[in-house]
């Protein structure tokens, strides 16, 4: 686990001190990965929420574009997060979810769960948008 005050421990007089152990590097990657994952999870749930409750805003479109860009990055990396590849360097143990602070069952089914929620939300957003365009043209 990362020690409290990691900034104090690893940034000294404006210089990054490169004394992190492999375990600390892995935990730092896991922390970053979890934060990024959380941001995308929130974005995907927000897209679905906006579609259900007809709250289509510019932020919804930003979230959709961000998720689509993330999908392109995953596709380019053979459906693997680049942070997972980076984390592989710092441990010999690679069970499902070794690179992120989420439950193993969620890590195992992550893509299926969030892809389904995203597609449902995206379909609802498209439906809402087309309905709005139809209302304007009438």
N, CA, C and O atoms as CSV, one atom per row, in Angstrom:
chain,resi,resn,atom,element,x,y,z
A,1,UNK,N,N,0.845,-1.177,0.000
A,1,UNK,CA,C,0.000,0.000,0.000
A,1,UNK,C,C,0.886,1.233,0.000
A,1,UNK,O,O,1.976,1.230,0.571
A,2,UNK,N,N,0.415,2.269,-0.635
A,2,UNK,CA,C,1.180,3.513,-0.651
A,2,UNK,C,C,1.167,4.155,0.728
A,2,UNK,O,O,0.145,4.170,1.414
A,3,UNK,N,N,2.298,4.675,1.113
A,3,UNK,CA,C,2.404,5.321,2.424
A,3,UNK,C,C,1.735,6.687,2.383
A,3,UNK,O,O,1.738,7.337,1.338
A,4,UNK,N,N,1.161,7.139,3.501
A,4,UNK,CA,C,0.619,8.498,3.547
A,4,UNK,C,C,1.746,9.486,3.280
A,4,UNK,O,O,2.889,9.250,3.673
A,5,UNK,N,N,1.434,10.570,2.626
A,5,UNK,CA,C,2.438,11.582,2.338
A,5,UNK,C,C,3.359,11.173,1.202
A,5,UNK,O,O,4.540,11.521,1.205
A,6,UNK,N,N,2.826,10.432,0.221
A,6,UNK,CA,C,3.662,9.962,-0.884
A,6,UNK,C,C,4.355,11.125,-1.598
A,6,UNK,O,O,5.477,10.981,-2.085
A,7,UNK,N,N,3.679,12.279,-1.657
A,7,UNK,CA,C,4.289,13.439,-2.297
A,7,UNK,C,C,5.560,13.840,-1.545
A,7,UNK,O,O,6.583,14.134,-2.162
A,8,UNK,N,N,5.490,13.850,-0.216
A,8,UNK,CA,C,6.663,14.198,0.593
A,8,UNK,C,C,7.773,13.162,0.450
A,8,UNK,O,O,8.957,13.498,0.481
A,9,UNK,N,N,7.380,11.907,0.294
A,9,UNK,CA,C,8.367,10.840,0.240
A,9,UNK,C,C,9.111,10.800,-1.091
A,9,UNK,O,O,10.287,10.437,-1.134
A,10,UNK,N,N,8.443,11.167,-2.164
A,10,UNK,CA,C,9.034,10.945,-3.479
A,10,UNK,C,C,9.326,12.211,-4.260
A,10,UNK,O,O,9.949,12.146,-5.319
A,11,UNK,N,N,8.897,13.345,-3.772
A,11,UNK,CA,C,9.280,14.612,-4.388
A,11,UNK,C,C,10.061,15.378,-3.339
A,11,UNK,O,O,9.527,15.760,-2.298
A,12,UNK,N,N,11.321,15.592,-3.625
A,12,UNK,CA,C,12.211,16.236,-2.672
A,12,UNK,C,C,12.901,17.406,-3.365
A,12,UNK,O,O,13.638,17.219,-4.334
A,13,UNK,N,N,12.657,18.609,-2.860
A,13,UNK,CA,C,13.257,19.820,-3.413
A,13,UNK,C,C,12.978,19.956,-4.914
A,13,UNK,O,O,13.852,20.314,-5.703
A,14,UNK,N,N,11.732,19.659,-5.274
A,14,UNK,CA,C,11.325,19.823,-6.667
A,14,UNK,C,C,11.800,18.721,-7.593
A,14,UNK,O,O,11.544,18.789,-8.795
A,15,UNK,N,N,12.479,17.716,-7.083
A,15,UNK,CA,C,12.997,16.625,-7.907
A,15,UNK,C,C,12.245,15.331,-7.558
A,15,UNK,O,O,11.981,15.044,-6.390
A,16,UNK,N,N,11.918,14.580,-8.572
A,16,UNK,CA,C,11.304,13.280,-8.339
A,16,UNK,C,C,12.408,12.314,-7.934
A,16,UNK,O,O,13.358,12.090,-8.684
A,17,UNK,N,N,12.275,11.753,-6.757
A,17,UNK,CA,C,13.257,10.796,-6.263
A,17,UNK,C,C,12.850,9.414,-6.776
A,17,UNK,O,O,11.747,8.947,-6.493
A,18,UNK,N,N,13.723,8.772,-7.515
A,18,UNK,CA,C,13.400,7.501,-8.150
A,18,UNK,C,C,13.807,6.327,-7.262
A,18,UNK,O,O,14.624,5.489,-7.644
A,19,UNK,N,N,13.223,6.288,-6.082
A,19,UNK,CA,C,13.547,5.221,-5.147
A,19,UNK,C,C,12.335,4.348,-4.830
A,19,UNK,O,O,12.310,3.684,-3.794
A,20,UNK,N,N,11.351,4.341,-5.687
A,20,UNK,CA,C,10.171,3.516,-5.453
A,20,UNK,C,C,10.516,2.050,-5.678
A,20,UNK,O,O,11.191,1.704,-6.647
A,21,UNK,N,N,10.053,1.198,-4.785
A,21,UNK,CA,C,10.217,-0.243,-4.988
A,21,UNK,C,C,9.224,-0.695,-6.059
A,21,UNK,O,O,8.303,0.042,-6.412
A,22,UNK,N,N,9.415,-1.901,-6.569
A,22,UNK,CA,C,8.481,-2.432,-7.566
A,22,UNK,C,C,7.066,-2.504,-7.004
A,22,UNK,O,O,6.104,-2.223,-7.719
A,23,UNK,N,N,6.926,-2.877,-5.736
A,23,UNK,CA,C,5.605,-2.952,-5.110
A,23,UNK,C,C,4.961,-1.566,-5.017
A,23,UNK,O,O,3.759,-1.424,-5.238
A,24,UNK,N,N,5.754,-0.556,-4.692
A,24,UNK,CA,C,5.219,0.810,-4.630
A,24,UNK,C,C,4.831,1.302,-6.018
A,24,UNK,O,O,3.817,1.981,-6.179
A,25,UNK,N,N,5.634,0.960,-7.017
A,25,UNK,CA,C,5.292,1.337,-8.400
A,25,UNK,C,C,3.991,0.659,-8.813
A,25,UNK,O,O,3.128,1.291,-9.423
A,26,UNK,N,N,3.845,-0.619,-8.484
A,26,UNK,CA,C,2.614,-1.343,-8.808
A,26,UNK,C,C,1.417,-0.704,-8.112
A,26,UNK,O,O,0.370,-0.522,-8.732
A,27,UNK,N,N,1.556,-0.367,-6.851
A,27,UNK,CA,C,0.449,0.261,-6.121
A,27,UNK,C,C,0.107,1.638,-6.677
A,27,UNK,O,O,-1.062,2.021,-6.709
A,28,UNK,N,N,1.109,2.377,-7.112
A,28,UNK,CA,C,0.849,3.675,-7.737
A,28,UNK,C,C,0.087,3.497,-9.048
A,28,UNK,O,O,-0.852,4.243,-9.325
A,29,UNK,N,N,0.485,2.517,-9.852
A,29,UNK,CA,C,-0.230,2.214,-11.098
A,29,UNK,C,C,-1.659,1.783,-10.788
A,29,UNK,O,O,-2.596,2.212,-11.462
A,30,UNK,N,N,-1.832,0.931,-9.763
A,30,UNK,CA,C,-3.168,0.486,-9.378
A,30,UNK,C,C,-4.041,1.674,-8.956
A,30,UNK,O,O,-5.222,1.733,-9.299
A,31,UNK,N,N,-3.460,2.608,-8.219
A,31,UNK,CA,C,-4.202,3.788,-7.781
A,31,UNK,C,C,-4.628,4.636,-8.980
A,31,UNK,O,O,-5.788,5.037,-9.081
A,32,UNK,N,N,-3.702,4.903,-9.873
A,32,UNK,CA,C,-4.010,5.688,-11.079
A,32,UNK,C,C,-5.049,4.963,-11.920
A,32,UNK,O,O,-5.999,5.576,-12.406
A,33,UNK,N,N,-4.868,3.653,-12.090
A,33,UNK,CA,C,-5.799,2.852,-12.883
A,33,UNK,C,C,-7.203,2.899,-12.281
A,33,UNK,O,O,-8.190,3.013,-13.008
A,34,UNK,N,N,-7.291,2.811,-10.964
A,34,UNK,CA,C,-8.586,2.840,-10.280
A,34,UNK,C,C,-9.265,4.197,-10.452
A,34,UNK,O,O,-10.476,4.261,-10.662
A,35,UNK,N,N,-8.503,5.264,-10.366
A,35,UNK,CA,C,-9.069,6.609,-10.550
A,35,UNK,C,C,-9.587,6.782,-11.971
A,35,UNK,O,O,-10.696,7.276,-12.173
A,36,UNK,N,N,-8.788,6.376,-12.957
A,36,UNK,CA,C,-9.208,6.482,-14.364
A,36,UNK,C,C,-10.450,5.616,-14.597
A,36,UNK,O,O,-11.409,6.053,-15.233
A,37,UNK,N,N,-10.423,4.389,-14.077
A,37,UNK,CA,C,-11.568,3.487,-14.210
A,37,UNK,C,C,-12.818,4.130,-13.594
A,37,UNK,O,O,-13.896,4.080,-14.187
A,38,UNK,N,N,-12.675,4.730,-12.415
A,38,UNK,CA,C,-13.806,5.369,-11.739
A,38,UNK,C,C,-14.393,6.511,-12.555
A,38,UNK,O,O,-15.611,6.675,-12.627
A,39,UNK,N,N,-13.523,7.294,-13.165
A,39,UNK,CA,C,-13.989,8.409,-14.004
A,39,UNK,C,C,-14.801,7.875,-15.180
A,39,UNK,O,O,-15.864,8.408,-15.498
A,40,UNK,N,N,-14.300,6.822,-15.825
A,40,UNK,CA,C,-15.041,6.249,-16.960
A,40,UNK,C,C,-16.327,5.566,-16.506
A,40,UNK,O,O,-17.336,5.630,-17.208
A,41,UNK,N,N,-16.312,4.916,-15.353
A,41,UNK,CA,C,-17.531,4.293,-14.835
A,41,UNK,C,C,-18.603,5.358,-14.583
A,41,UNK,O,O,-19.769,5.168,-14.930
A,42,UNK,N,N,-18.204,6.464,-13.985
A,42,UNK,CA,C,-19.140,7.569,-13.743
A,42,UNK,C,C,-19.664,8.114,-15.069
A,42,UNK,O,O,-20.859,8.372,-15.208
A,43,UNK,N,N,-18.775,8.289,-16.038
A,43,UNK,CA,C,-19.186,8.805,-17.353
A,43,UNK,C,C,-20.206,7.876,-18.007
A,43,UNK,O,O,-21.195,8.340,-18.574
A,44,UNK,N,N,-19.972,6.572,-17.930
A,44,UNK,CA,C,-20.886,5.608,-18.553
A,44,UNK,C,C,-22.240,5.606,-17.848
A,44,UNK,O,O,-23.280,5.579,-18.507
A,45,UNK,N,N,-22.237,5.635,-16.528
A,45,UNK,CA,C,-23.513,5.705,-15.808
A,45,UNK,C,C,-24.223,7.029,-16.084
A,45,UNK,O,O,-25.451,7.066,-16.160
A,46,UNK,N,N,-23.471,8.106,-16.235
A,46,UNK,CA,C,-24.081,9.402,-16.541
A,46,UNK,C,C,-24.739,9.381,-17.923
A,46,UNK,O,O,-25.824,9.935,-18.105
A,47,UNK,N,N,-24.090,8.750,-18.884
A,47,UNK,CA,C,-24.673,8.626,-20.232
A,47,UNK,C,C,-26.007,7.880,-20.143
A,47,UNK,O,O,-26.998,8.299,-20.742
A,48,UNK,N,N,-26.026,6.795,-19.408
A,48,UNK,CA,C,-27.255,6.013,-19.261
A,48,UNK,C,C,-28.330,6.823,-18.519
A,48,UNK,O,O,-29.491,6.832,-18.928
A,49,UNK,N,N,-27.949,7.489,-17.452
A,49,UNK,CA,C,-28.866,8.345,-16.696
A,49,UNK,C,C,-29.472,9.420,-17.610
A,49,UNK,O,O,-30.683,9.642,-17.615
A,50,UNK,N,N,-28.603,10.075,-18.376
A,50,UNK,CA,C,-29.064,11.153,-19.262
A,50,UNK,C,C,-30.034,10.625,-20.309
A,50,UNK,O,O,-30.998,11.303,-20.666
A,51,UNK,N,N,-29.784,9.431,-20.793
A,51,UNK,CA,C,-30.697,8.837,-21.769
A,51,UNK,C,C,-32.033,8.472,-21.155
A,51,UNK,O,O,-33.074,8.686,-21.776
A,52,UNK,N,N,-32.028,7.932,-19.961
A,52,UNK,CA,C,-33.271,7.535,-19.288
A,52,UNK,C,C,-34.119,8.752,-18.936
A,52,UNK,O,O,-35.332,8.748,-19.145
A,53,UNK,N,N,-33.480,9.795,-18.403
A,53,UNK,CA,C,-34.213,10.952,-17.902
A,53,UNK,C,C,-34.216,12.145,-18.855
A,53,UNK,O,O,-34.564,13.258,-18.461
A,54,UNK,N,N,-33.832,11.912,-20.098
A,54,UNK,CA,C,-33.852,12.950,-21.136
A,54,UNK,C,C,-33.092,14.203,-20.705
A,54,UNK,O,O,-33.625,15.312,-20.752
A,55,UNK,N,N,-31.866,14.017,-20.295
A,55,UNK,CA,C,-31.001,15.115,-19.848
A,55,UNK,C,C,-29.787,15.226,-20.784
A,55,UNK,O,O,-28.645,15.272,-20.326
A,56,UNK,N,N,-30.045,15.267,-22.080
A,56,UNK,CA,C,-28.968,15.292,-23.071
A,56,UNK,C,C,-28.358,16.696,-23.114
A,56,UNK,O,O,-29.015,17.665,-23.494
A,57,UNK,N,N,-27.106,16.776,-22.723
A,57,UNK,CA,C,-26.371,18.045,-22.686
A,57,UNK,C,C,-25.029,17.868,-23.400
A,57,UNK,O,O,-24.685,16.777,-23.853
A,58,UNK,N,N,-24.294,18.952,-23.485
A,58,UNK,CA,C,-22.956,18.887,-24.077
A,58,UNK,C,C,-22.056,17.939,-23.283
A,58,UNK,O,O,-21.211,17.256,-23.863
A,59,UNK,N,N,-22.231,17.893,-21.965
A,59,UNK,CA,C,-21.417,17.004,-21.133
A,59,UNK,C,C,-21.641,15.533,-21.511
A,59,UNK,O,O,-20.706,14.733,-21.477
A,60,UNK,N,N,-22.859,15.188,-21.863
A,60,UNK,CA,C,-23.155,13.819,-22.294
A,60,UNK,C,C,-22.328,13.478,-23.535
A,60,UNK,O,O,-21.750,12.396,-23.629
A,61,UNK,N,N,-22.280,14.410,-24.476
A,61,UNK,CA,C,-21.523,14.166,-25.711
A,61,UNK,C,C,-20.022,14.094,-25.435
A,61,UNK,O,O,-19.309,13.326,-26.082
A,62,UNK,N,N,-19.543,14.880,-24.492
A,62,UNK,CA,C,-18.129,14.798,-24.086
A,62,UNK,C,C,-17.847,13.417,-23.495
A,62,UNK,O,O,-16.827,12.800,-23.801
A,63,UNK,N,N,-18.750,12.941,-22.653
A,63,UNK,CA,C,-18.589,11.607,-22.058
A,63,UNK,C,C,-18.602,10.518,-23.128
A,63,UNK,O,O,-17.793,9.591,-23.083
A,64,UNK,N,N,-19.512,10.628,-24.082
A,64,UNK,CA,C,-19.590,9.642,-25.168
A,64,UNK,C,C,-18.289,9.626,-25.962
A,64,UNK,O,O,-17.747,8.559,-26.248
A,65,UNK,N,N,-17.790,10.799,-26.314
A,65,UNK,CA,C,-16.537,10.882,-27.075
A,65,UNK,C,C,-15.381,10.292,-26.261
A,65,UNK,O,O,-14.547,9.570,-26.806
A,66,UNK,N,N,-15.329,10.593,-24.972
A,66,UNK,CA,C,-14.256,10.063,-24.116
A,66,UNK,C,C,-14.307,8.537,-24.059
A,66,UNK,O,O,-13.272,7.879,-24.160
A,67,UNK,N,N,-15.491,7.977,-23.899
A,67,UNK,CA,C,-15.628,6.516,-23.839
A,67,UNK,C,C,-15.259,5.895,-25.188
A,67,UNK,O,O,-14.616,4.846,-25.232
A,68,UNK,N,N,-15.659,6.531,-26.274
A,68,UNK,CA,C,-15.298,6.003,-27.594
A,68,UNK,C,C,-13.787,6.061,-27.817
A,68,UNK,O,O,-13.208,5.141,-28.395
A,69,UNK,N,N,-13.146,7.142,-27.359
A,69,UNK,CA,C,-11.681,7.230,-27.461
A,69,UNK,C,C,-11.012,6.151,-26.608
A,69,UNK,O,O,-10.031,5.539,-27.030
A,70,UNK,N,N,-11.539,5.924,-25.426
A,70,UNK,CA,C,-11.014,4.853,-24.579
A,70,UNK,C,C,-11.154,3.506,-25.286
A,70,UNK,O,O,-10.258,2.664,-25.215
A,71,UNK,N,N,-12.274,3.309,-25.962
A,71,UNK,CA,C,-12.501,2.057,-26.686
A,71,UNK,C,C,-11.482,1.871,-27.807
A,71,UNK,O,O,-11.002,0.761,-28.039
A,72,UNK,N,N,-11.158,2.950,-28.495
A,72,UNK,CA,C,-10.145,2.882,-29.554
A,72,UNK,C,C,-8.788,2.502,-28.959
A,72,UNK,O,O,-8.069,1.677,-29.522
A,73,UNK,N,N,-8.440,3.105,-27.821
A,73,UNK,CA,C,-7.172,2.773,-27.149
A,73,UNK,C,C,-7.150,1.297,-26.758
A,73,UNK,O,O,-6.142,0.619,-26.957
A,74,UNK,N,N,-8.250,0.798,-26.207
A,74,UNK,CA,C,-8.326,-0.621,-25.842
A,74,UNK,C,C,-8.226,-1.506,-27.080
A,74,UNK,O,O,-7.544,-2.531,-27.058
A,75,UNK,N,N,-8.896,-1.119,-28.147
A,75,UNK,CA,C,-8.855,-1.892,-29.390
A,75,UNK,C,C,-7.435,-1.966,-29.940
A,75,UNK,O,O,-6.980,-3.032,-30.355
A,76,UNK,N,N,-6.742,-0.845,-29.943
A,76,UNK,CA,C,-5.359,-0.799,-30.427
A,76,UNK,C,C,-4.462,-1.703,-29.575
A,76,UNK,O,O,-3.519,-2.307,-30.086
A,77,UNK,N,N,-4.759,-1.792,-28.272
A,77,UNK,CA,C,-3.961,-2.596,-27.341
A,77,UNK,C,C,-4.528,-4.004,-27.133
A,77,UNK,O,O,-4.307,-4.615,-26.088
A,78,UNK,N,N,-5.256,-4.514,-28.125
A,78,UNK,CA,C,-5.820,-5.873,-28.064
A,78,UNK,C,C,-6.727,-6.057,-26.844
A,78,UNK,O,O,-6.629,-7.058,-26.135
A,79,UNK,N,N,-7.600,-5.088,-26.609
A,79,UNK,CA,C,-8.584,-5.070,-25.523
A,79,UNK,C,C,-7.943,-5.140,-24.142
A,79,UNK,O,O,-8.488,-5.732,-23.210
A,80,UNK,N,N,-6.787,-4.527,-24.038
A,80,UNK,CA,C,-6.078,-4.496,-22.753
A,80,UNK,C,C,-5.691,-3.054,-22.452
A,80,UNK,O,O,-5.177,-2.345,-23.318
A,81,UNK,N,N,-5.941,-2.628,-21.226
A,81,UNK,CA,C,-5.576,-1.271,-20.826
A,81,UNK,C,C,-4.055,-1.131,-20.826
A,81,UNK,O,O,-3.359,-2.027,-20.348
A,82,UNK,N,N,-3.527,-0.023,-21.352
A,82,UNK,CA,C,-2.086,0.195,-21.318
A,82,UNK,C,C,-1.515,0.184,-19.894
A,82,UNK,O,O,-0.351,-0.167,-19.702
A,83,UNK,N,N,-2.306,0.559,-18.915
A,83,UNK,CA,C,-1.837,0.521,-17.525
A,83,UNK,C,C,-1.637,-0.916,-17.044
A,83,UNK,O,O,-0.786,-1.172,-16.192
A,84,UNK,N,N,-2.411,-1.846,-17.582
A,84,UNK,CA,C,-2.217,-3.258,-17.242
A,84,UNK,C,C,-0.858,-3.734,-17.754
A,84,UNK,O,O,-0.123,-4.425,-17.049
A,85,UNK,N,N,-0.541,-3.356,-18.983
A,85,UNK,CA,C,0.765,-3.722,-19.542
A,85,UNK,C,C,1.895,-3.129,-18.718
A,85,UNK,O,O,2.907,-3.787,-18.478
A,86,UNK,N,N,1.727,-1.900,-18.290
A,86,UNK,CA,C,2.740,-1.248,-17.462
A,86,UNK,C,C,2.874,-1.965,-16.113
A,86,UNK,O,O,3.986,-2.171,-15.625
A,87,UNK,N,N,1.758,-2.339,-15.522
A,87,UNK,CA,C,1.768,-3.006,-14.212
A,87,UNK,C,C,2.458,-4.375,-14.271
A,87,UNK,O,O,3.055,-4.814,-13.288
A,88,UNK,N,N,2.375,-5.040,-15.418
A,88,UNK,CA,C,3.013,-6.347,-15.588
A,88,UNK,C,C,4.509,-6.304,-15.289
A,88,UNK,O,O,5.087,-7.304,-14.865
A,89,UNK,N,N,5.128,-5.165,-15.506
A,89,UNK,CA,C,6.574,-5.031,-15.311
A,89,UNK,C,C,6.985,-5.139,-13.843
A,89,UNK,O,O,8.141,-5.426,-13.533
A,90,UNK,N,N,6.024,-4.905,-12.940
A,90,UNK,CA,C,6.380,-4.767,-11.524
A,90,UNK,C,C,5.925,-5.908,-10.628
A,90,UNK,O,O,6.021,-5.812,-9.405
A,91,UNK,N,N,5.430,-6.992,-11.228
A,91,UNK,CA,C,5.053,-8.172,-10.444
A,91,UNK,C,C,5.057,-9.402,-11.334
A,91,UNK,O,O,4.830,-9.315,-12.541
A,92,UNK,N,N,5.314,-10.527,-10.734
A,92,UNK,CA,C,5.246,-11.799,-11.462
A,92,UNK,C,C,3.861,-12.426,-11.341
A,92,UNK,O,O,3.522,-13.331,-12.104
A,93,UNK,N,N,3.073,-11.961,-10.405
A,93,UNK,CA,C,1.719,-12.482,-10.198
A,93,UNK,C,C,0.738,-11.644,-11.008
A,93,UNK,O,O,0.665,-10.426,-10.842
A,94,UNK,N,N,-0.013,-12.300,-11.884
A,94,UNK,CA,C,-0.931,-11.577,-12.757
A,94,UNK,C,C,-2.358,-12.135,-12.717
A,94,UNK,O,O,-2.936,-12.404,-13.769
A,95,UNK,N,N,-2.930,-12.312,-11.532
A,95,UNK,CA,C,-4.334,-12.756,-11.499
A,95,UNK,C,C,-5.231,-11.634,-12.030
A,95,UNK,O,O,-4.809,-10.483,-12.137
A,96,UNK,N,N,-6.450,-11.983,-12.351
A,96,UNK,CA,C,-7.399,-10.973,-12.827
A,96,UNK,C,C,-7.536,-9.888,-11.771
A,96,UNK,O,O,-7.765,-10.181,-10.598
A,97,UNK,N,N,-7.397,-8.634,-12.188
A,97,UNK,CA,C,-7.545,-7.506,-11.288
A,97,UNK,C,C,-6.306,-7.156,-10.492
A,97,UNK,O,O,-6.386,-6.356,-9.560
A,98,UNK,N,N,-5.157,-7.733,-10.832
A,98,UNK,CA,C,-3.928,-7.448,-10.079
A,98,UNK,C,C,-3.493,-5.992,-10.222
A,98,UNK,O,O,-2.693,-5.499,-9.426
A,99,UNK,N,N,-4.011,-5.313,-11.222
A,99,UNK,CA,C,-3.540,-3.980,-11.593
A,99,UNK,C,C,-4.501,-2.854,-11.216
A,99,UNK,O,O,-4.325,-1.716,-11.651
A,100,UNK,N,N,-5.517,-3.170,-10.407
A,100,UNK,CA,C,-6.545,-2.171,-10.092
A,100,UNK,C,C,-7.183,-2.524,-8.746
A,100,UNK,O,O,-7.253,-3.692,-8.366
A,101,UNK,N,N,-7.644,-1.495,-8.037
A,101,UNK,CA,C,-8.283,-1.698,-6.733
A,101,UNK,C,C,-9.797,-1.817,-6.875
A,101,UNK,O,O,-10.540,-0.979,-6.365
A,102,UNK,N,N,-10.252,-2.858,-7.568
A,102,UNK,CA,C,-11.682,-3.179,-7.635
A,102,UNK,C,C,-11.804,-4.676,-7.355
A,102,UNK,O,O,-10.823,-5.406,-7.496
A,103,UNK,N,N,-12.990,-5.147,-6.961
A,103,UNK,CA,C,-13.148,-6.575,-6.681
A,103,UNK,C,C,-12.815,-7.429,-7.912
A,103,UNK,O,O,-13.044,-7.019,-9.050
A,104,UNK,N,N,-12.277,-8.611,-7.659
A,104,UNK,CA,C,-11.850,-9.482,-8.752
A,104,UNK,C,C,-13.015,-9.855,-9.669
A,104,UNK,O,O,-12.837,-9.925,-10.885
A,105,UNK,N,N,-14.212,-10.097,-9.106
A,105,UNK,CA,C,-15.363,-10.447,-9.944
A,105,UNK,C,C,-15.704,-9.300,-10.899
A,105,UNK,O,O,-16.102,-9.535,-12.040
A,106,UNK,N,N,-15.546,-8.057,-10.427
A,106,UNK,CA,C,-15.839,-6.903,-11.270
A,106,UNK,C,C,-14.759,-6.738,-12.339
A,106,UNK,O,O,-15.064,-6.429,-13.490
A,107,UNK,N,N,-13.515,-6.943,-11.960
A,107,UNK,CA,C,-12.430,-6.867,-12.940
A,107,UNK,C,C,-12.625,-7.923,-14.033
A,107,UNK,O,O,-12.366,-7.663,-15.208
A,108,UNK,N,N,-13.075,-9.095,-13.642
A,108,UNK,CA,C,-13.288,-10.192,-14.596
A,108,UNK,C,C,-14.386,-9.840,-15.605
A,108,UNK,O,O,-14.264,-10.167,-16.786
A,109,UNK,N,N,-15.451,-9.181,-15.155
A,109,UNK,CA,C,-16.615,-8.908,-16.012
A,109,UNK,C,C,-16.739,-7.430,-16.392
A,109,UNK,O,O,-17.759,-7.015,-16.943
A,110,UNK,N,N,-15.736,-6.661,-16.109
A,110,UNK,CA,C,-15.740,-5.214,-16.300
A,110,UNK,C,C,-16.189,-4.789,-17.705
A,110,UNK,O,O,-17.108,-3.984,-17.855
A,111,UNK,N,N,-15.540,-5.333,-18.714
A,111,UNK,CA,C,-15.847,-4.914,-20.096
A,111,UNK,C,C,-17.278,-5.269,-20.483
A,111,UNK,O,O,-17.965,-4.463,-21.111
A,112,UNK,N,N,-17.731,-6.456,-20.119
A,112,UNK,CA,C,-19.096,-6.867,-20.458
A,112,UNK,C,C,-20.132,-5.983,-19.761
A,112,UNK,O,O,-21.100,-5.545,-20.383
A,113,UNK,N,N,-19.927,-5.725,-18.480
A,113,UNK,CA,C,-20.882,-4.921,-17.714
A,113,UNK,C,C,-20.952,-3.500,-18.259
A,113,UNK,O,O,-22.034,-3.002,-18.569
A,114,UNK,N,N,-19.798,-2.848,-18.376
A,114,UNK,CA,C,-19.804,-1.436,-18.754
A,114,UNK,C,C,-20.068,-1.219,-20.238
A,114,UNK,O,O,-20.592,-0.172,-20.618
A,115,UNK,N,N,-19.716,-2.184,-21.086
A,115,UNK,CA,C,-20.069,-2.071,-22.507
A,115,UNK,C,C,-21.580,-2.135,-22.663
A,115,UNK,O,O,-22.159,-1.378,-23.442
A,116,UNK,N,N,-22.220,-3.035,-21.925
A,116,UNK,CA,C,-23.680,-3.159,-21.992
A,116,UNK,C,C,-24.355,-1.873,-21.526
A,116,UNK,O,O,-25.257,-1.365,-22.193
A,117,UNK,N,N,-23.921,-1.351,-20.392
A,117,UNK,CA,C,-24.513,-0.106,-19.871
A,117,UNK,C,C,-24.282,1.042,-20.857
A,117,UNK,O,O,-25.183,1.844,-21.103
A,118,UNK,N,N,-23.073,1.117,-21.417
A,118,UNK,CA,C,-22.761,2.181,-22.378
A,118,UNK,C,C,-23.640,2.071,-23.621
A,118,UNK,O,O,-24.182,3.079,-24.075
A,119,UNK,N,N,-23.790,0.886,-24.175
A,119,UNK,CA,C,-24.599,0.711,-25.389
A,119,UNK,C,C,-26.058,1.065,-25.121
A,119,UNK,O,O,-26.699,1.716,-25.945
A,120,UNK,N,N,-26.584,0.643,-23.979
A,120,UNK,CA,C,-27.967,1.011,-23.624
A,120,UNK,C,C,-28.082,2.533,-23.528
A,120,UNK,O,O,-28.997,3.127,-24.098
A,121,UNK,N,N,-27.158,3.155,-22.808
A,121,UNK,CA,C,-27.187,4.614,-22.676
A,121,UNK,C,C,-27.030,5.314,-24.012
A,121,UNK,O,O,-27.738,6.282,-24.291
A,122,UNK,N,N,-26.112,4.839,-24.842
A,122,UNK,CA,C,-25.892,5.449,-26.162
A,122,UNK,C,C,-27.144,5.328,-27.028
A,122,UNK,O,O,-27.523,6.285,-27.704
A,123,UNK,N,N,-27.786,4.164,-27.014
A,123,UNK,CA,C,-29.030,3.986,-27.784
A,123,UNK,C,C,-30.114,4.942,-27.293
A,123,UNK,O,O,-30.840,5.528,-28.096
A,124,UNK,N,N,-30.220,5.097,-25.978
A,124,UNK,CA,C,-31.208,6.036,-25.433
A,124,UNK,C,C,-30.893,7.478,-25.838
A,124,UNK,O,O,-31.800,8.239,-26.173
A,125,UNK,N,N,-29.620,7.854,-25.808
A,125,UNK,CA,C,-29.220,9.211,-26.210
A,125,UNK,C,C,-29.532,9.437,-27.684
A,125,UNK,O,O,-30.047,10.492,-28.057
A,126,UNK,N,N,-29.224,8.461,-28.517
A,126,UNK,CA,C,-29.519,8.585,-29.959
A,126,UNK,C,C,-31.017,8.702,-30.164
A,126,UNK,O,O,-31.473,9.537,-30.945
A,127,UNK,N,N,-31.794,7.866,-29.465
A,127,UNK,CA,C,-33.251,7.921,-29.570
A,127,UNK,C,C,-33.782,9.290,-29.130
A,127,UNK,O,O,-34.621,9.880,-29.810
A,128,UNK,N,N,-33.293,9.789,-27.997
A,128,UNK,CA,C,-33.719,11.115,-27.507
A,128,UNK,C,C,-33.353,12.208,-28.504
A,128,UNK,O,O,-34.148,13.111,-28.765
A,129,UNK,N,N,-32.157,12.121,-29.056
A,129,UNK,CA,C,-31.693,13.141,-30.003
A,129,UNK,C,C,-32.522,13.099,-31.289
A,129,UNK,O,O,-32.924,14.143,-31.803
A,130,UNK,N,N,-32.774,11.908,-31.800
A,130,UNK,CA,C,-33.596,11.792,-33.014
A,130,UNK,C,C,-35.028,12.237,-32.759
A,130,UNK,O,O,-35.654,12.830,-33.638
A,131,UNK,N,N,-35.555,11.963,-31.575
A,131,UNK,CA,C,-36.902,12.424,-31.215
A,131,UNK,C,C,-36.957,13.943,-31.182
A,131,UNK,O,O,-37.931,14.539,-31.642
A,132,UNK,N,N,-35.930,14.568,-30.647
A,132,UNK,CA,C,-35.853,16.026,-30.592
A,132,UNK,C,C,-35.790,16.608,-31.990
A,132,UNK,O,O,-36.454,17.601,-32.285
A,133,UNK,N,N,-34.999,15.996,-32.848
A,133,UNK,CA,C,-34.888,16.475,-34.239
A,133,UNK,C,C,-36.245,16.320,-34.927
A,133,UNK,O,O,-36.667,17.203,-35.673
A,134,UNK,N,N,-36.932,15.195,-34.677
A,134,UNK,CA,C,-38.273,14.977,-35.257
A,134,UNK,C,C,-39.264,16.020,-34.774
A,134,UNK,O,O,-40.090,16.500,-35.551
A,135,UNK,N,N,-39.189,16.380,-33.478
A,135,UNK,CA,C,-40.083,17.400,-32.925
A,135,UNK,C,C,-39.817,18.761,-33.545
A,135,UNK,O,O,-40.755,19.518,-33.792
A,136,UNK,N,N,-38.565,19.083,-33.798
A,136,UNK,CA,C,-38.195,20.371,-34.400
A,136,UNK,C,C,-38.716,20.453,-35.830
A,136,UNK,O,O,-39.160,21.517,-36.261
A,137,UNK,N,N,-38.668,19.342,-36.579
A,137,UNK,CA,C,-39.072,19.339,-37.977
A,137,UNK,C,C,-40.588,19.337,-38.162
A,137,UNK,O,O,-41.067,19.557,-39.275
A,138,UNK,N,N,-41.342,19.098,-37.114
A,138,UNK,CA,C,-42.803,19.065,-37.250
A,138,UNK,C,C,-43.417,20.434,-37.236
A,138,UNK,O,O,-44.636,20.565,-37.342
